[in-house]
């Protein structure tokens, strides 16, 4: 993707925020490259999704100028506003947060993928909304990842379906017109070694692809644990703070 020309402030003065993002983004890309090489995946590194939640649309515009194509958001109102404001950019929007079923109609208007499908009701709502949206616009199918809880059998505070519920969710998504079952997603438990969690996710992915060969995506890994995620097969990384820095203060 070519850089967009708007890399300076309106008065022509260099944009210090752009340069800061350039340096941070390059550092993360180098980490990903090194991790992929160490895992024997130099030819097939994971897709970087830059998580832009709570940061302004202008930062997303700067990231696009730096070659970023995939951005992640976790609140529908914020995501829909940014997607509308930046519609001219060649961006793929990934919804990564907990999603209420009544927001499905809104999300399918802008999202390339939803990484947080965790229950049958939400899967059904997304399929229904996609049927309407495809009829209206002819848009491409919606990629859906099943979010799995790795916090133990209680479900856990990080969200997600229990591993035992994955087959039923997968069957419903795979059988829905307008939906593409993309794979699995998880967030490593807080304060714990992420390796066992990502090993478990890789096992769940293997079981899923045995039934649904096209659902090989593994959305895992963030700023603090991307190296471990890459080593254990992540195909999509969701990195926010190491690129954008701390979230802005709420006004």
N, C-alpha and C positions, 0 to 999 in steps of 0.2 A: 504494500500500500504506500503510495507516495505521500510525502509530507504536505500538509495543508499550508497555505501561504501565511496564515495569521499567526506568526510566531513572535510578533512584537506588539507592544502596546500601541494604542492609536496614534500617539505622538512620535512613534518611531523609536522610542527608547527600548533597549532590550528588556525582555520580560524575565525577571529573576525567578519567578515561580516556574516558568517553563524550563529554565536551566536546572533548577532543583529537581523537577520531575524527570528530566533527561538523565541526570546522574543516578537517581534512585532506581529508575526503570532499568538502566544499563546494569547496575549492580545486581538486580534481581534476575535479569536475563542471563548474566554470567553465572549466577548460582544455579539456575536451571540447567544451563549448558553443561556445567561441571558435574552436576548430579546425574544428568542423562548419560554423559560419557562414562561415568563411574559404574552406571548400571548397564552398560552395553547398549544404550538406547540413543546414541548420538544421532542416528539417522531418523529417529521417530520420537523427538522430544514431546512432552506434554504441551497442551494448549494453555497459554497464560490468560486467565480472566482477571482483569484488574477491578477490584471491588471498590466502587466509588461512592458507596453510601455515605450520606451526611456531608459530602464534599460538593461544591457548586458545579453547575453545568460547564462553567468556563474551564474548570480543571479537566473535565472529560474532553472538551475541545482541544486542550493542550495535549492530552494523551493521544488523541487521534492524530495530531500533527506529528507525534513521535512514532507513529506506526501501530499504535494499539488498535485492534479490531474488535476485541471482545471485552465487555464491561459487565460488572455484576452489581445488582441492587437487591435490597431485601425489604423494601416497603413500596407498595404499589403506587401510592400517591406520588412519592418522590420519583420513582422510576418512570411513570407515565409522563410526568411533567418534563423530565430531562429528555426522554425519547422524543417528545413532540418538539422541544426547543432545538434539538440536534438532529432532526429528521434528515437533513441534507448530508450528513456524514455517513460513511460506510461502516456502520457499527452493528454488532450483534449484541443484543441485550439478553443477559442471563438473570433470571429471577432466582435468588438463592435463599430467601428467607421463608419463614413459616407463612403459609398462604391460606387465607380463609376462602371457603368455596364460593362465597358471594363476590369475590374479587376476580374469579376466573374470566368473566366477560371482558374486564379491563385488561388483564395481563396478556391475553391472546392477541390483543391489538398491536402490541409492540415486542413481545418477547420472542427470541429465537429459541430459548430453552427455559424450562423450569427444573431446577435441581432439587426441589423439596417436596416431591409428591410422596406423601406418607400415609394415605388412607384412601379407601375405596371411594368415599364420598367426593373427595377432591378430584380423583381420577375421572369420575363420571362427570363432574362439573366442567372440567377442562375439555373433555371430549364433546360435551354438548355445546360449549362456547366455540370450540374450533369448527364444528359443523356449520354454525351460523357465520363465523368469520371467513371460512373458506368459500362459502356460497357468496358472500358479500365481496370479497377481495381476491379470492383465488390464491391466498398466501400459501407458503410451503408448510409442510407438516411441522408440528411443535415437538421438539425434542424433550422428552421427559425422563428424568433420573429419579429412581426410587431412593428417598432418603432413609437410611437405616440407622437405628439407634445402636451405638457401640458402648453405651453406659451400663450394660447388663440387662437382665431380663425384665427389669421394672419399667423400661421405656426411657428413663433418663431425662435430665433437664436440657440436654442439647437437642432434643427433638428427634423424630424419625420413627419409622415402623419397626416393630420387632422383627428379627430375622425370620421367624416362623411365618410372618405375614407376607414376606416378599413374593413367594410364588403366586398367590392370589392377586396381588397388586400387579405383578408382571403380566399375568394372563389378561387382566382387564385392560391394561394400557396397550398391550400388543394387539388386542382385538378391537381397538377403537379406531375408527376412521379419523384421519387428520392428526393422529398421534404417532410419534416414533419412539418406541421404547429404546432409550439411549444407554441405560446402564444403571449403576448405583452411585450413591453419594453418601458421605458421612463426614462428621466433624469429630476429631479425636477428643476423648474425654479431657476435661480441664484438669491440669495439675498431675497428669499421668504420662508415662512413657507412651508416645503415639504408636510405636512399632507394633505391639500386640493388637491394637485396634485396626491398624492398616493391614496387618496379616489376616485378621478376621474378615475385613472387607474384601480382600483379594480372594479369599475362599468363597465368600458369598457371590462374588462376581463370576468365579469359575462355575459354580452351580447354576447361576442364571444363564450364562452363555451356553451351557450344555443343552438347555431347552430353547433359548432364544439367541442363536449365534450372532445376530446383529447388535446385540445389546452389550457390547464390550467396553463401554465407557466406564471409567472410574473417576469420579469427581472427588478429590481428596487433597489435602495439603494446603496450608496457609503460610503466612509469613514465617511463623516459628517452626514449622515442621515440614517444609516443602521437600527437603532432601530425603527424609524418610519416606515420604509419599511417593516420590519419583522412584526410589529403589524398589518399592513394593507395588509398582504398576500403575500409578495414577496417570490418567490421560488428560485430565483437566485440573489445573491448580487455581485456587481462588486467593489472590494476594491483594491486600489492601494497605495496611499501615506501613509496610516497608517501602511502598512506593509513594503513597500520598501523605504519610506522616499522621500525627494525631488528628482525630476528628476536630473540625472547627467548633469553637464555643457556640452554644445556642444563644441566639439573641432574643 
